[in-house]
Amino acid sequence: MGKNGKIFIITGMSGAGKSQALKSFEDLGFFCVDNLPIALIPAFAALIQSRRYLKSVALGIDIREGRFFKDFVRTLDNLGKLGLDCRVVFLDAADAVLMQRFSETRHRHPLGKNIAAAVKEERRILADLRARANKVIDTTKLTLGELKEILSGMLELRRTAEMKLSVISFGYKYGIPLDADIVMDVRFLPNPYYVPALRAKTGLDAPVGNYLKSKPGFRNFLKGYTDQIKALLPLYVKEGKSYLTIAIGCTGGRHRSVYIAGEMARRLTSAGFSVSEYHRDIRK
């Protein structure tokens, strides 16, 4: 792997899709190891660093590890001293979905408690690790194909200072995306849903965009908010952030948030950033 070796560590809530994520990394050509004890990570890193043909490595780590976060942070710091670029991907999902997945599969939760109590305790234990992660992925409503697409997009990064942006539209009535880093509420804008000719359309349709652009102050808002995001990005990069998810929300996630998310994605792309666009609730 050389001095610029990169290791992806896949972790997160039990039932959030770690195994599926590792399988996706494997499909993308990575050498994958699941449930490697944290104490063995430095030795494993030294081994792969000395064998140049292992250029892409993904490790699966979960709550079954004792003294999880304290040892993990120390290990990450040591890997950095070895010259390895270690990226932490944290998989998450809504509590209700996690409990449903355990109930459907009849698997025992690693913490060994009733499912609801175990999920609550695990979320408490992993809170600091989630905050430290380079990328949080909310799998609540993702298909396996969509998860693989997100992971594949992450791998397009060529340099540490290059940031991958995701702009997501959503409806507040369906909940805020768990992986959102920045959230903008655009429900202050007039709702096209209450215009009969626009109700069945979405923010991808030109009449909805024209309606919003005609409202006083809209253009200034969009320019000002986009400029603010552009100004913040270098600060996120300075803090070691390589992936950033910007979520734009309205009531139902079909009109206002969709149009604004699309416009923001277009403007950020034109400014030279690597941007993906996703409309979570547009079909609801």
C-alpha positions as CSV (number, residue, x, y, z in Angstrom):
1,M,0.0,0.0,0.0
2,G,3.0,2.3,0.4
3,K,3.0,5.6,2.2
4,N,-0.3,6.6,0.9
5,G,-2.2,3.4,1.7
6,K,-5.9,3.7,2.4
7,I,-7.9,1.5,4.7
8,F,-11.7,1.7,5.0
9,I,-13.1,0.6,8.4
10,I,-16.7,-0.3,8.1
11,T,-18.6,-0.1,11.4
12,G,-21.9,1.2,12.9
13,M,-25.1,0.0,14.4
14,S,-25.9,-3.8,14.4
15,G,-28.4,-4.5,11.7
16,A,-27.6,-1.3,9.7
17,G,-25.9,-3.2,6.8
18,K,-22.3,-3.7,7.7
19,S,-22.1,-7.1,6.0
20,Q,-23.8,-5.8,2.9
21,A,-21.4,-2.9,2.8
22,L,-18.4,-5.2,3.1
23,K,-19.8,-7.3,0.3
24,S,-20.0,-4.2,-1.8
25,F,-16.4,-3.3,-1.1
26,E,-15.5,-6.8,-2.1
27,D,-17.4,-6.5,-5.4
28,L,-15.4,-3.2,-6.0
29,G,-12.1,-5.1,-5.7
30,F,-11.2,-4.6,-2.1
31,F,-9.5,-7.1,0.2
32,C,-12.1,-7.4,3.0
33,V,-11.8,-8.8,6.5
34,D,-14.8,-9.0,8.9
35,N,-14.6,-8.8,12.7
36,L,-10.9,-8.4,12.9
37,P,-10.0,-7.8,16.6
38,I,-9.0,-4.2,17.2
39,A,-5.7,-5.3,18.9
40,L,-4.7,-7.0,15.6
41,I,-5.3,-4.0,13.3
42,P,-1.8,-2.5,13.7
43,A,-0.1,-5.8,12.9
44,F,-2.5,-6.3,9.9
45,A,-1.8,-2.8,8.7
46,A,1.9,-3.3,8.8
47,L,1.5,-6.6,6.8
48,I,-0.6,-5.0,4.0
49,Q,1.7,-2.0,4.0
50,S,4.6,-4.3,3.1
51,R,2.7,-6.1,0.4
52,R,2.1,-3.6,-2.4
53,Y,-0.4,-5.7,-4.3
54,L,-3.0,-5.2,-1.4
55,K,-3.8,-1.7,-2.4
56,S,-7.4,-1.6,-1.3
57,V,-8.5,-2.9,2.1
58,A,-11.8,-2.8,4.0
59,L,-12.1,-4.0,7.6
60,G,-15.4,-4.7,9.4
61,I,-15.5,-3.8,13.1
62,D,-18.6,-4.1,15.4
63,I,-19.8,-3.8,18.9
64,R,-18.7,-7.3,19.8
65,E,-15.2,-5.8,20.4
66,G,-14.5,-5.1,24.1
67,R,-13.6,-1.5,25.2
68,F,-14.7,-0.6,21.7
69,F,-14.3,3.2,21.2
70,K,-11.3,3.9,23.5
71,D,-9.1,1.2,21.9
72,F,-10.4,2.1,18.4
73,V,-9.5,5.8,18.6
74,R,-6.0,4.9,19.8
75,T,-5.6,2.5,16.9
76,L,-6.7,5.1,14.4
77,D,-4.2,7.6,15.7
78,N,-1.4,4.9,15.5
79,L,-2.4,4.1,11.9
80,G,-2.0,7.8,11.0
81,K,1.5,7.8,12.4
82,L,2.3,4.9,10.1
83,G,1.4,7.0,7.1
84,L,-1.8,5.2,6.4
85,D,-5.0,7.0,5.4
86,C,-7.7,5.4,7.5
87,R,-11.4,6.3,6.6
88,V,-14.2,5.3,9.0
89,V,-17.6,4.6,7.4
90,F,-20.4,4.4,9.9
91,L,-23.7,2.7,8.9
92,D,-26.8,3.7,10.7
93,A,-30.6,3.3,10.5
94,A,-33.7,4.4,12.4
95,D,-34.2,2.4,15.7
96,A,-37.6,1.1,14.5
97,V,-36.0,-0.3,11.3
98,L,-33.1,-1.9,13.3
99,M,-35.5,-3.6,15.6
100,Q,-37.6,-4.8,12.7
101,R,-34.6,-6.3,11.0
102,F,-33.6,-8.2,14.1
103,S,-37.2,-9.5,14.5
104,E,-37.5,-10.6,10.9
105,T,-34.1,-12.4,10.9
106,R,-34.5,-13.7,14.5
107,H,-30.9,-13.0,15.1
108,R,-29.7,-12.3,18.6
109,H,-28.3,-8.8,19.2
110,P,-24.6,-8.8,20.0
111,L,-25.3,-7.0,23.4
112,G,-27.6,-9.9,24.4
113,K,-30.5,-7.8,25.7
114,N,-34.0,-7.4,24.5
115,I,-33.8,-5.7,21.1
116,A,-35.2,-2.3,22.1
117,A,-32.8,-2.0,25.1
118,A,-29.9,-3.3,23.1
119,V,-30.3,-0.8,20.3
120,K,-30.6,2.1,22.7
121,E,-27.5,0.9,24.6
122,E,-25.5,0.4,21.4
123,R,-26.4,3.8,20.1
124,R,-25.1,5.3,23.4
125,I,-21.8,3.4,23.2
126,L,-21.2,4.3,19.6
127,A,-22.2,8.0,19.7
128,D,-18.6,9.3,19.9
129,L,-17.4,6.9,17.1
130,R,-20.3,8.1,14.9
131,A,-19.3,11.7,15.4
132,R,-15.7,10.8,14.5
133,A,-16.6,8.9,11.3
134,N,-15.6,10.3,7.9
135,K,-18.9,9.2,6.4
136,V,-22.2,8.3,8.0
137,I,-24.6,6.4,5.7
138,D,-28.3,6.1,6.7
139,T,-29.5,2.7,5.3
140,T,-33.1,3.1,6.6
141,K,-34.6,3.4,3.2
142,L,-31.7,2.3,0.9
143,T,-31.7,-0.7,-1.4
144,L,-28.6,-2.8,-1.7
145,G,-28.0,-1.2,-5.1
146,E,-28.3,2.3,-3.7
147,L,-25.9,1.5,-0.9
148,K,-23.3,0.1,-3.4
149,E,-23.7,3.3,-5.5
150,I,-23.0,5.5,-2.5
151,L,-19.9,3.5,-1.6
152,S,-18.7,3.5,-5.2
153,G,-19.1,7.3,-5.3
154,M,-16.9,7.6,-2.2
155,L,-14.1,5.8,-3.9
156,E,-13.9,8.5,-6.6
157,L,-11.9,10.7,-4.2
158,R,-8.4,11.1,-5.6
159,R,-6.9,13.4,-2.9
160,T,-7.4,13.8,0.8
161,A,-8.3,17.4,0.3
162,E,-10.9,16.6,-2.3
163,M,-14.4,16.6,-0.8
164,K,-17.3,14.5,-2.0
165,L,-20.7,16.2,-1.6
166,S,-24.1,14.6,-1.4
167,V,-27.1,16.9,-1.7
168,I,-30.3,15.2,-0.6
169,S,-33.9,16.4,-0.7
170,F,-36.4,15.0,1.9
171,G,-39.8,15.5,3.5
172,Y,-39.9,16.4,7.2
173,K,-43.1,14.2,7.5
174,Y,-40.8,11.2,6.8
175,G,-38.0,12.3,9.1
176,I,-34.6,14.0,8.8
177,P,-31.9,11.8,7.0
178,L,-29.7,10.3,9.7
179,D,-26.6,10.9,7.7
180,A,-27.2,14.6,7.2
181,D,-24.2,16.9,8.2
182,I,-26.0,20.1,7.3
183,V,-29.8,20.5,7.2
184,M,-31.7,23.4,5.7
185,D,-35.5,23.8,6.3
186,V,-37.1,25.5,3.3
187,R,-40.7,25.3,4.5
188,F,-40.7,29.1,4.8
189,L,-41.3,29.1,1.0
190,P,-44.8,29.1,-0.5
191,N,-45.8,25.4,-1.1
192,P,-46.5,24.5,-4.8
193,Y,-48.6,21.6,-3.5
194,Y,-51.4,24.1,-2.9
195,V,-51.4,25.3,-6.5
196,P,-53.7,22.9,-8.3
197,A,-51.7,23.0,-11.5
198,L,-48.5,22.1,-9.7
199,R,-49.7,19.5,-7.1
200,A,-49.0,16.4,-9.2
201,K,-45.7,17.8,-10.4
202,T,-42.3,17.7,-8.6
203,G,-39.4,20.0,-8.2
204,L,-37.8,18.4,-11.3
205,D,-40.5,19.9,-13.4
206,A,-39.9,23.4,-14.9
207,P,-43.3,24.9,-13.8
208,V,-42.4,24.3,-10.1
209,G,-39.0,25.9,-10.5
210,N,-40.6,28.9,-12.3
211,Y,-43.2,29.3,-9.5
212,L,-40.5,29.3,-6.8
213,K,-38.2,31.7,-8.7
214,S,-41.0,34.2,-9.0
215,K,-41.4,34.6,-5.3
216,P,-39.8,37.6,-3.6
217,G,-36.4,36.9,-2.1
218,F,-36.1,33.4,-3.5
219,R,-33.1,34.1,-5.7
220,N,-31.2,36.0,-3.0
221,F,-31.8,33.1,-0.6
222,L,-30.6,30.4,-3.0
223,K,-27.4,32.4,-3.9
224,G,-26.7,33.3,-0.3
225,Y,-27.1,29.8,1.0
226,T,-25.0,28.3,-1.8
227,D,-22.3,30.9,-1.2
228,Q,-22.4,30.1,2.6
229,I,-21.9,26.4,1.8
230,K,-19.0,27.1,-0.5
231,A,-17.4,29.2,2.3
232,L,-17.7,26.5,4.8
233,L,-16.3,23.6,2.7
234,P,-12.6,24.6,3.2
235,L,-13.2,24.6,6.9
236,Y,-14.6,21.1,6.8
237,V,-11.7,19.9,4.7
238,K,-9.3,21.5,7.2
239,E,-10.9,19.4,10.0
240,G,-10.3,16.2,8.0
241,K,-13.8,15.9,6.5
242,S,-13.8,14.1,3.1
243,Y,-17.5,13.6,2.7
244,L,-20.4,16.0,3.4
245,T,-24.1,15.4,3.2
246,I,-26.3,18.5,2.7
247,A,-30.0,17.8,3.3
248,I,-32.7,20.1,2.1
249,G,-36.2,19.6,3.6
250,C,-39.7,20.7,3.0
251,T,-43.0,19.2,4.1
252,G,-43.4,16.2,1.8
253,G,-40.1,16.2,-0.1
254,R,-41.6,16.5,-3.6
255,H,-41.6,20.2,-4.6
256,R,-39.5,22.9,-2.8
257,S,-36.7,20.7,-1.4
258,V,-36.3,18.9,-4.7
259,Y,-35.9,22.0,-6.8
260,I,-33.5,23.7,-4.3
261,A,-31.4,20.5,-3.9
262,G,-31.1,20.2,-7.7
263,E,-30.1,23.9,-8.1
264,M,-27.6,23.6,-5.3
265,A,-26.1,20.5,-6.8
266,R,-25.8,22.2,-10.1
267,R,-24.2,25.3,-8.7
268,L,-21.7,23.4,-6.6
269,T,-20.8,21.2,-9.5
270,S,-20.2,24.3,-11.6
271,A,-17.9,25.6,-8.9
272,G,-15.7,22.5,-9.3
273,F,-17.0,20.3,-6.5
274,S,-17.7,16.6,-6.8
275,V,-21.5,16.3,-6.2
276,S,-24.1,13.6,-6.1
277,E,-27.9,14.4,-6.0
278,Y,-30.6,12.3,-4.4
279,H,-34.3,12.9,-3.9
280,R,-35.3,10.6,-1.1
281,D,-39.1,11.2,-0.9
282,I,-39.9,12.4,-4.4
283,R,-42.0,9.3,-5.2
284,K,-44.2,9.4,-2.1
